[in-house]
Amino acid sequence: QVLFALNQTLLQHESLRAGSLQAPYTTEDLIKHYNCGDLNAVIFNHDTSQVPNFINTTLPPHEQVTAQEIDSYFRQELIYKRNERMGRRVMALLRENTDKSFFFAFGAGHFLGNNTVIDVLRQAGFEVEHTPPGQPI
């Protein structure tokens, strides 16, 4: 499975460099949606864009199953669990310091797709607000 994942990642990067595969969004798309507080827009309709997507309709059926298993594993281990840990840390700080105000800044990757740090906090009952550029804090 490791060799399969490495080969698929390499093939994706080679295709991107050759121009035969287009990224689903551009850096400009990321910036625009981040500034608008809308990182769950159509360009992020997959759970997350932070791990390679190994699922490819041109793969033989047995390789598609392997790709799905690897994709699910990476999302669970690299994204969801990380965001859960970060969310728990934020909640602990907030609960232990109820008399203080906090401003948390995270890299954009923590806000992309589903099961984000924001999702973890909201599911725990916290109110999370987006602060647009130029708005005083």
C-alpha positions in Angstrom: 0.0 0.0 0.0 2.9 2.3 0.7 4.3 1.8 -2.8 0.9 2.3 -4.3 0.4 5.6 -2.4 3.9 6.8 -3.4 3.4 5.9 -7.1 0.0 7.6 -7.2 1.3 10.7 -5.6 4.2 10.8 -8.1 1.9 10.2 -11.0 -0.4 13.1 -9.9 2.6 15.5 -9.5 4.0 14.5 -12.9 0.5 15.0 -14.5 0.2 18.5 -12.9 3.7 19.5 -14.1 3.0 18.2 -17.6 -0.3 20.2 -17.7 -2.4 17.1 -18.3 -4.1 17.4 -14.8 -5.5 20.6 -13.4 -5.7 21.3 -9.7 -9.3 21.7 -8.6 -8.6 25.2 -7.3 -5.9 27.9 -7.5 -4.1 29.8 -4.9 -6.2 32.8 -5.8 -9.3 30.7 -5.1 -7.9 29.8 -1.7 -7.2 33.4 -0.8 -10.6 34.7 -2.1 -12.6 32.1 -0.1 -10.4 32.5 3.0 -10.9 36.3 3.0 -14.7 35.8 2.5 -14.8 33.3 5.4 -16.1 30.7 3.0 -13.6 27.8 3.0 -16.4 25.2 2.6 -17.4 26.4 -0.8 -17.7 24.2 -3.8 -14.0 24.1 -4.4 -13.7 22.3 -1.1 -16.5 19.8 -1.6 -14.2 16.9 -0.7 -13.5 16.3 3.0 -10.2 18.1 2.7 -7.6 19.1 0.1 -4.6 18.5 2.4 -3.8 15.0 1.4 -3.4 13.5 -2.0 -6.5 12.1 -3.5 -5.6 8.6 -4.6 -9.1 7.8 -6.0 -8.9 7.8 -9.8 -11.6 6.5 -12.1 -8.9 5.2 -14.5 -7.6 2.7 -12.0 -8.6 -0.9 -12.2 -11.3 -1.9 -9.7 -9.0 -3.6 -7.3 -6.7 -0.6 -7.2 -9.6 1.7 -6.7 -10.4 -0.2 -3.5 -6.8 0.2 -2.4 -6.9 3.9 -3.2 -10.1 4.4 -1.2 -8.6 2.6 1.8 -5.4 4.7 1.7 -7.4 7.9 1.2 -9.6 7.1 4.2 -6.6 6.2 6.3 -4.7 9.4 5.5 -7.8 11.6 6.1 -8.5 10.0 9.5 -4.9 9.9 10.7 -3.4 13.1 9.2 -6.4 15.4 9.2 -9.3 14.5 11.4 -7.3 13.3 14.5 -5.0 16.3 14.3 -8.0 18.8 14.1 -9.6 16.9 17.0 -6.5 17.3 19.1 -6.2 21.0 18.3 -9.8 21.6 19.1 -9.4 19.9 22.5 -6.4 22.1 23.3 -8.4 25.2 22.4 -11.4 24.0 24.5 -9.1 23.3 27.5 -7.6 26.8 27.3 -11.0 28.4 27.1 -12.5 26.3 29.9 -9.5 26.8 32.2 -9.4 30.6 31.7 -13.0 31.7 31.6 -12.0 35.2 32.7 -9.7 35.8 29.7 -10.2 36.5 26.0 -8.4 34.6 23.4 -7.5 35.1 19.7 -6.5 31.9 17.9 -4.8 32.0 14.6 -4.3 28.8 12.6 -3.0 28.0 9.2 -5.6 27.8 6.5 -5.4 24.0 6.3 -7.1 23.8 9.7 -10.2 25.4 8.2 -10.5 23.4 4.9 -13.2 20.9 4.2 -15.1 19.0 6.9 -14.0 18.0 10.4 -12.1 21.2 10.9 -11.0 22.7 14.2 -14.0 25.0 13.9 -16.3 22.0 13.4 -14.9 20.4 16.5 -15.4 23.6 18.6 -18.9 24.2 17.3 -19.9 20.6 18.0 -18.8 21.2 21.6 -21.1 24.2 21.8 -18.6 27.0 21.3 -19.5 30.0 19.1 -16.8 30.7 16.5 -16.9 33.9 14.5 -15.0 34.8 11.3 -13.2 38.1 11.5 -13.0 39.6 7.9 -9.9 41.5 6.8 -9.9 45.1 8.0 -12.4 44.5 10.8 -11.1 45.5 14.3 -10.8 42.7 16.8 
